[in-house]
Amino acid sequence: MKLYRILLKLYLAVSGIIFLLVGLLHLFRLFYQWQITIGESTVPQILSSIGFPVSTGYFLWAVWLFRKSSKERLSHVVPQQRDEGGGEGILPPQRTAR
């Protein structure tokens, strides 16, 4: 279970940083009026106007989940079940026929 928590926090940290960087690039593009040209077409600034709040929202969501994962056991994500040996298992219990 400790490995799961470490991997979850790593995932949230990495994805949060990526969304932060994308949001900052959108903000800089809007502020400095950077033009993006693909072939002969120019990408409109309105895409950065939409991309900035969306990527910033995903960044804030990742931060919120990271902080939440540090405070609670995340029992809603991975059920805490015991195996027959008394340790914690990640597999659901086997159903038996009645």
FIZA-221573 format. One line per field, with one value per residue: x, y, z of N, C-alpha, C in turn; chain; residue number from 0. Coordinates in nm, 2 decimals, decimal comma. Example, Ala and Ser with C-alpha at 12.3 -4.5 7.8 and 13.67 -1.06 7.14 Angstrom:
<markols>
n_east <- (1,32|1,28)
n_north <- (-0,57|-0,22)
n_up <- (0,78|0,71)
ca_east <- (1,23|1,37)
ca_north <- (-0,45|-0,11)
ca_up <- (0,78|0,71)
c_east <- (1,32|1,29)
c_north <- (-0,33|0,00)
c_up <- (0,78|0,79)
mol <- (A|A)
seq <- (0|1)
</markols>
This chain:
<markols>
n_east <- (0,08|0,20|0,36|0,17|0,07|0,30|0,34|0,10|0,13|0,35|0,26|0,06|0,21|0,39|0,21|0,07|0,28|0,34|0,09|0,10|0,32|0,22|0,01|0,14|0,28|0,07|-0,02|0,20|0,21|-0,02|0,03|0,27|0,20|0,28|0,32|0,20|0,28|0,17|0,27|0,12|-0,07|-0,19|-0,21|-0,49|-0,52|-0,72|-0,73|-0,53|-0,65|-0,85|-0,71|-0,54|-0,70|-0,81|-0,59|-0,47|-0,67|-0,67|-0,41|-0,45|-0,64|-0,48|-0,30|-0,48|-0,57|-0,32|-0,26|-0,48|-0,44|-0,23|-0,34|-0,55|-0,66|-0,73|-0,94|-1,15|-1,04|-0,87|-0,99|-0,96|-0,88|-0,86|-0,64|-0,64|-0,42|-0,40|-0,27|-0,28|-0,46|-0,49|-0,67|-1,02|-1,25|-1,31|-1,61|-1,84|-2,04|-2,37)
n_north <- (-0,12|0,12|0,17|0,22|0,46|0,63|0,62|0,73|0,99|1,07|1,07|1,27|1,49|1,51|1,54|1,77|1,96|1,96|2,05|2,31|2,42|2,42|2,59|2,83|2,88|2,93|3,16|3,34|3,34|3,48|3,73|3,82|3,82|3,61|3,44|3,15|2,94|2,69|2,53|2,70|2,82|3,02|2,98|3,07|3,33|3,29|3,03|3,01|3,17|3,01|2,78|2,85|2,90|2,64|2,46|2,56|2,51|2,23|2,20|2,31|2,13|1,90|1,97|2,00|1,73|1,61|1,72|1,63|1,36|1,34|1,38|1,20|0,86|0,77|0,58|0,56|0,53|0,30|0,01|-0,09|-0,39|-0,70|-0,98|-1,34|-1,40|-1,19|-0,96|-0,66|-0,67|-0,62|-0,73|-0,80|-0,96|-1,31|-1,44|-1,67|-1,96|-2,00)
n_up <- (0,00|0,06|-0,16|-0,35|-0,26|-0,28|-0,56|-0,65|-0,54|-0,68|-0,95|-0,93|-0,87|-1,09|-1,31|-1,22|-1,23|-1,51|-1,61|-1,49|-1,63|-1,89|-1,86|-1,79|-2,03|-2,21|-2,09|-2,11|-2,39|-2,44|-2,31|-2,43|-2,69|-2,87|-3,18|-3,33|-3,58|-3,80|-4,07|-4,32|-4,17|-3,90|-3,55|-3,36|-3,11|-2,93|-2,86|-2,66|-2,48|-2,39|-2,32|-2,11|-1,86|-1,84|-1,82|-1,59|-1,41|-1,41|-1,30|-1,04|-0,94|-0,93|-0,74|-0,52|-0,49|-0,44|-0,19|-0,05|-0,06|0,11|0,36|0,42|0,41|0,16|0,12|-0,05|-0,30|-0,32|-0,19|0,15|0,24|0,40|0,36|0,39|0,54|0,72|0,64|0,44|0,14|-0,21|-0,38|-0,45|-0,23|-0,26|-0,40|-0,27|-0,35|-0,25)
ca_east <- (0,00|0,29|0,41|0,06|0,07|0,41|0,32|-0,01|0,18|0,44|0,18|-0,01|0,32|0,44|0,10|0,05|0,39|0,32|-0,02|0,14|0,40|0,14|-0,07|0,23|0,31|-0,05|-0,02|0,31|0,17|-0,12|0,09|0,37|0,15|0,35|0,24|0,23|0,25|0,19|0,26|0,09|-0,18|-0,16|-0,30|-0,55|-0,49|-0,83|-0,70|-0,46|-0,74|-0,92|-0,61|-0,48|-0,78|-0,83|-0,47|-0,45|-0,77|-0,61|-0,30|-0,51|-0,70|-0,37|-0,25|-0,58|-0,56|-0,20|-0,27|-0,58|-0,38|-0,14|-0,42|-0,64|-0,61|-0,77|-1,01|-1,24|-0,97|-0,83|-1,05|-0,88|-0,94|-0,76|-0,64|-0,65|-0,30|-0,40|-0,21|-0,37|-0,46|-0,55|-0,77|-1,14|-1,27|-1,37|-1,75|-1,87|-2,17|-2,46)
ca_north <- (0,00|0,24|0,19|0,28|0,61|0,69|0,63|0,83|1,13|1,10|1,10|1,40|1,59|1,53|1,59|1,91|2,04|1,97|2,15|2,44|2,47|2,45|2,71|2,95|2,90|3,00|3,30|3,41|3,36|3,59|3,85|3,87|3,81|3,52|3,38|3,01|2,91|2,56|2,53|2,84|2,86|3,07|2,94|3,19|3,36|3,25|2,90|3,03|3,22|2,89|2,68|2,90|2,86|2,49|2,40|2,61|2,44|2,09|2,21|2,33|2,00|1,80|2,02|1,96|1,59|1,58|1,76|1,55|1,23|1,34|1,40|1,09|0,72|0,74|0,46|0,56|0,50|0,16|-0,04|-0,15|-0,52|-0,79|-1,11|-1,44|-1,40|-1,08|-0,84|-0,59|-0,71|-0,53|-0,80|-0,81|-1,10|-1,41|-1,47|-1,81|-2,00|-2,03)
ca_up <- (0,00|0,06|-0,30|-0,42|-0,22|-0,34|-0,70|-0,66|-0,52|-0,79|-1,06|-0,91|-0,87|-1,23|-1,39|-1,18|-1,29|-1,65|-1,64|-1,46|-1,73|-2,01|-1,83|-1,80|-2,17|-2,26|-2,03|-2,18|-2,53|-2,45|-2,27|-2,52|-2,83|-2,95|-3,29|-3,36|-3,72|-3,84|-4,21|-4,35|-4,08|-3,77|-3,44|-3,30|-2,97|-2,85|-2,80|-2,54|-2,38|-2,34|-2,26|-1,98|-1,74|-1,83|-1,77|-1,45|-1,33|-1,39|-1,20|-0,90|-0,91|-0,90|-0,61|-0,42|-0,47|-0,37|-0,05|0,01|-0,04|0,23|0,48|0,45|0,37|0,03|0,12|-0,16|-0,42|-0,30|-0,07|0,25|0,27|0,46|0,31|0,49|0,63|0,81|0,58|0,35|0,01|-0,31|-0,46|-0,39|-0,17|-0,35|-0,37|-0,26|-0,38|-0,13)
c_east <- (0,09|0,34|0,30|0,06|0,18|0,39|0,21|0,05|0,28|0,37|0,11|0,09|0,36|0,33|0,07|0,16|0,37|0,20|0,01|0,23|0,32|0,06|0,02|0,27|0,19|-0,05|0,08|0,27|0,07|-0,06|0,19|0,33|0,23|0,26|0,29|0,19|0,27|0,16|0,24|-0,02|-0,13|-0,26|-0,36|-0,52|-0,60|-0,81|-0,62|-0,55|-0,83|-0,83|-0,56|-0,57|-0,80|-0,71|-0,44|-0,55|-0,72|-0,49|-0,35|-0,58|-0,59|-0,32|-0,35|-0,58|-0,44|-0,21|-0,37|-0,52|-0,28|-0,21|-0,50|-0,59|-0,65|-0,85|-1,11|-1,18|-0,94|-0,90|-0,95|-0,94|-0,82|-0,76|-0,64|-0,53|-0,30|-0,34|-0,31|-0,35|-0,52|-0,66|-0,90|-1,16|-1,34|-1,51|-1,76|-2,01|-2,25|-2,54)
c_north <- (0,13|0,27|0,26|0,43|0,69|0,72|0,73|0,97|1,17|1,14|1,24|1,51|1,62|1,59|1,74|2,00|2,06|2,06|2,29|2,50|2,51|2,58|2,84|2,98|2,97|3,14|3,39|3,44|3,48|3,72|3,91|3,86|3,72|3,46|3,24|2,98|2,76|2,55|2,68|2,90|2,91|3,03|3,06|3,21|3,31|3,11|2,91|3,09|3,11|2,80|2,72|2,86|2,71|2,43|2,44|2,54|2,29|2,10|2,23|2,20|1,90|1,84|1,98|1,81|1,54|1,61|1,67|1,41|1,22|1,34|1,28|0,96|0,68|0,61|0,45|0,52|0,35|0,11|-0,11|-0,28|-0,61|-0,92|-1,21|-1,45|-1,28|-0,95|-0,78|-0,64|-0,61|-0,60|-0,80|-0,95|-1,19|-1,44|-1,62|-1,84|-2,03|-2,15)
c_up <- (0,00|-0,08|-0,38|-0,39|-0,28|-0,49|-0,73|-0,65|-0,63|-0,92|-1,05|-0,92|-1,02|-1,32|-1,35|-1,24|-1,44|-1,68|-1,60|-1,57|-1,86|-1,98|-1,84|-1,95|-2,24|-2,21|-2,10|-2,33|-2,54|-2,41|-2,37|-2,67|-2,92|-3,06|-3,31|-3,50|-3,75|-3,99|-4,25|-4,27|-3,95|-3,67|-3,37|-3,15|-2,87|-2,79|-2,67|-2,43|-2,32|-2,27|-2,13|-1,86|-1,73|-1,77|-1,63|-1,36|-1,31|-1,29|-1,06|-0,86|-0,86|-0,76|-0,50|-0,39|-0,40|-0,22|0,02|0,04|0,08|0,36|0,52|0,39|0,23|0,02|0,01|-0,29|-0,42|-0,18|0,02|0,29|0,32|0,39|0,42|0,59|0,73|0,76|0,49|0,21|-0,09|-0,39|-0,38|-0,33|-0,27|-0,31|-0,36|-0,29|-0,26|-0,16)
mol <- (A|A|A|A|A|A|A|A|A|A|A|A|A|A|A|A|A|A|A|A|A|A|A|A|A|A|A|A|A|A|A|A|A|A|A|A|A|A|A|A|A|A|A|A|A|A|A|A|A|A|A|A|A|A|A|A|A|A|A|A|A|A|A|A|A|A|A|A|A|A|A|A|A|A|A|A|A|A|A|A|A|A|A|A|A|A|A|A|A|A|A|A|A|A|A|A|A|A)
seq <- (0|1|2|3|4|5|6|7|8|9|10|11|12|13|14|15|16|17|18|19|20|21|22|23|24|25|26|27|28|29|30|31|32|33|34|35|36|37|38|39|40|41|42|43|44|45|46|47|48|49|50|51|52|53|54|55|56|57|58|59|60|61|62|63|64|65|66|67|68|69|70|71|72|73|74|75|76|77|78|79|80|81|82|83|84|85|86|87|88|89|90|91|92|93|94|95|96|97)
</markols>
